[in-house]
Amino acid sequence: MELTAERTADSTAADTTEAAGSTAERTPERPTGRRDTNGMAVASFVLGLLGLLVLNIFLGPVAIVLAGIALWRGTDRKGRALLGLGLGVADLVVLGVLVSMDNTVSWGLAG
């Protein structure tokens, strides 16, 4: 009976090792993140565009950061990331001009 228990324990340990090895071999590796950087480029463009109209004090810097990260990681959509970067900078320029005209941090289109 002891011999049967040892064989069962050995076979169970071998099965566990094989299962762990085969599980590690079967799990696909995650892509390098190219899709994530493309999304960041598009998001920077959209946020930069929206920032020209509303909340440019927040959306401008976010667009700049997202575009910078997307370009640094090597996005396929370099043009969109550069547009997002430009629009983010434009958001801050528009904010600066409007604030200097009102002499306040808040501004509105209704004068």
Residue pairs with C-beta under 8 A, 6 or more apart in sequence:
33 73
34 74
34 75
34 76
36 73
37 69
37 70
37 73
37 74
37 75
37 76
38 70
38 75
38 76
38 77
40 66
40 67
40 69
40 70
40 73
40 75
40 81
41 66
41 67
41 70
41 71
41 75
41 77
41 78
41 80
41 81
41 84
42 77
42 80
43 66
43 84
44 62
44 63
44 64
44 65
44 66
44 67
44 70
44 80
44 81
44 84
44 85
44 87
44 88
45 63
45 67
45 80
45 81
45 83
45 84
45 87
46 84
47 59
47 62
47 63
47 66
47 84
47 88
48 59
48 60
48 63
48 67
48 83
48 84
48 85
48 86
48 87
48 88
48 90
48 91
49 87
50 59
51 58
51 59
51 60
51 63
51 87
51 88
51 91
52 87
52 90
52 91
52 94
56 91
56 92
56 94
56 95
57 92
57 95
59 88
59 91
60 87
60 88
60 89
60 90
60 91
60 92
60 95
61 88
61 92
62 88
63 84
63 85
63 87
63 88
63 91
64 84
64 85
64 88
64 89
66 84
67 81
67 82
67 84
67 85
67 88
68 85
70 77
70 81
70 84
71 78
71 81
71 82
71 85
75 81
95 107
98 107
99 105
99 107
101 107
